[in-house]
């Protein structure tokens, strides 16, 4: 009887350890973020001094908050304004299998008639361009807009780079052209189980 009792205990302990291993293995499959880094390039408006950076407690997501408009044409001048934001998002231990990076940019584009605004967002190898010619009016929106992008990562990828660069021009020196980014929120998920973060 004692032998069967010890055997039962051993099997129970094995199952508990196996379940804990499976749980930790599942957690290990998640892509996690290290702190963002910022290339030392001329004119980079993104840096730890003008962004508030936070990570989720488990490092599964990272948020960057802007404290000023990304791009704005100078009032009273017909000259163009240029802005560039470059950053790298490194992964702890490299990207895991079947990882999708989701990047949400919240903010709004504001433009009056006699102004021009254009910028592009580059995430890894993805290029997205936004261009608004003179004559088009973009009214300020009380609710910030959302631009969402998803990028598949190769297994073992160490980082993904993000670049935002643009030009704003006030044709008469008074009309406003401005790109306001409130935040960049980044997370990762397994597309075999989710179609977006947080599901």
C-alpha positions in Angstrom: 0.0 0.0 0.0 2.8 2.4 0.9 4.4 1.7 -2.5 1.2 2.7 -4.4 0.9 5.7 -2.1 4.4 6.9 -3.0 3.7 6.1 -6.6 0.6 8.3 -6.6 2.5 11.1 -5.0 5.3 10.8 -7.6 2.8 10.9 -10.5 1.1 13.9 -9.0 4.3 15.8 -8.6 5.3 14.9 -12.2 2.0 16.2 -13.5 2.4 19.4 -11.5 5.9 19.9 -12.7 4.9 19.2 -16.3 2.0 21.7 -16.1 4.4 24.3 -14.7 6.9 23.6 -17.4 4.2 23.8 -20.1 3.1 27.1 -18.6 6.6 28.6 -18.5 7.3 27.3 -22.0 4.1 29.0 -23.3 5.2 32.2 -21.6 8.7 31.8 -23.2 7.1 31.7 -26.6 5.9 35.4 -26.2 8.0 38.1 -27.8 9.1 40.6 -25.2 10.5 44.1 -25.5 13.7 45.6 -24.2 13.8 49.4 -23.8 13.7 51.3 -27.1 17.0 52.8 -28.4 17.4 55.9 -30.5 20.1 56.3 -33.2 22.3 59.3 -32.8 21.4 60.9 -36.1 21.1 64.7 -36.7 17.6 66.1 -36.3 16.1 63.0 -34.5 13.2 64.4 -32.6 12.6 61.1 -30.8 14.8 60.6 -27.7 14.4 59.8 -24.0 14.4 63.5 -23.3 11.2 64.3 -25.3 9.4 61.0 -25.0 7.8 59.3 -22.0 8.6 55.6 -22.2 6.8 52.8 -20.3 6.8 49.0 -20.6 4.2 46.5 -19.4 5.3 44.7 -16.2 5.9 41.5 -18.2 7.6 43.5 -21.1 5.0 42.3 -23.6 4.3 45.9 -24.7 5.9 49.3 -24.8 4.4 52.8 -25.0 6.0 56.1 -26.1 4.2 59.4 -25.3 5.1 62.6 -27.2 5.2 65.9 -25.3 5.0 68.1 -28.4 3.7 68.1 -32.0 5.9 65.9 -34.3 5.8 68.3 -37.2 4.5 71.8 -37.6 4.9 74.5 -40.3 6.1 77.8 -38.9 3.5 80.5 -38.7 4.5 83.7 -40.4 7.0 81.9 -42.7 6.6 80.3 -46.1 9.6 78.0 -45.5 9.0 74.3 -45.0 9.4 72.5 -41.7 11.1 69.0 -41.6 11.0 66.4 -38.8 12.4 62.9 -38.4 11.8 60.3 -35.7 14.0 57.2 -35.6 13.9 54.5 -33.0 14.7 50.8 -32.6 12.5 48.3 -30.7 14.8 45.5 -29.5 13.4 42.1 -28.3 14.6 40.3 -25.2 16.2 37.1 -26.4 15.0 37.6 -30.0 11.6 37.3 -31.6 9.7 34.1 -30.9 8.0 31.8 -33.4 5.0 33.2 -35.3 5.2 36.7 -33.8 3.3 39.7 -35.2 4.3 43.2 -34.0 1.4 45.6 -33.8 2.1 49.3 -33.8 -0.6 51.8 -33.0 0.1 55.5 -33.6 -2.5 57.8 -32.1 -2.8 61.5 -33.1 -4.2 63.7 -35.8 -3.3 65.6 -38.9 -4.3 69.3 -39.1 -4.1 71.3 -42.3 -5.6 74.5 -43.6 -6.3 75.2 -47.3 -3.1 77.1 -48.2 -0.7 74.5 -46.7 0.8 71.2 -47.6 1.6 68.2 -45.3 3.3 64.9 -46.1 5.0 62.2 -44.1 5.9 58.5 -44.3 6.0 55.8 -41.6 8.5 53.0 -42.1 8.3 49.9 -39.9 10.9 47.3 -40.8 10.4 46.9 -44.6 6.9 48.4 -44.6 6.4 51.9 -46.1 3.3 53.9 -45.5 2.9 57.4 -47.0 0.4 60.1 -46.1 0.2 63.2 -48.4 -2.2 66.1 -48.3 -1.9 68.7 -51.0 -2.9 72.4 -50.9 -6.7 72.9 -51.2 -7.5 70.0 -48.8 -8.6 70.9 -45.3 -8.1 68.7 -42.3 -10.1 69.9 -39.4 -8.9 69.3 -35.8 -10.6 66.2 -34.4 -11.5 66.1 -30.7 -11.0 62.4 -30.7 -7.4 61.4 -31.7 -7.2 59.1 -34.8 -5.6 55.7 -34.8 -3.2 54.3 -37.4 -2.6 50.6 -36.9 0.1 48.5 -38.5 1.1 44.9 -38.2 4.4 43.4 -39.2 5.4 39.7 -39.2 8.8 39.0 -37.6 11.2 36.3 -38.6 12.1 33.9 -35.8 15.1 35.2 -33.9 14.9 38.8 -35.1 16.7 41.0 -32.6 14.9 44.3 -33.3 12.6 46.2 -35.6 13.3 49.8 -36.7 10.7 52.6 -36.9 11.2 55.8 -38.9 8.7 58.7 -39.3 9.7 61.6 -41.4 7.8 64.4 -43.0 7.5 67.9 -44.4 5.0 70.7 -43.6 4.7 73.9 -45.6 2.6 77.0 -45.1 2.2 78.5 -48.6 1.0 81.9 -47.4 3.0 82.0 -44.1 -0.2 81.9 -42.1 -2.1 78.6 -42.9 -1.4 75.8 -40.5 0.0 72.3 -41.3 0.7 70.1 -38.4 1.1 66.3 -37.7 0.4 65.6 -34.0 1.4 62.2 -32.6 0.2 61.6 -29.1 1.6 58.1 -28.6 3.1 55.0 -30.2 1.9 51.8 -28.6 3.7 48.5 -29.6 2.8 44.9 -28.6 3.4 41.4 -30.0 1.0 38.5 -30.5 0.8 35.0 -31.9 -1.4 35.0 -35.1 -2.3 31.4 -34.6 -4.2 32.4 -31.4 -5.1 36.1 -31.9 -5.8 38.6 -34.7 -4.7 41.6 -32.6 -3.2 42.3 -29.2 -5.3 42.0 -26.1 -7.7 39.3 -27.3 
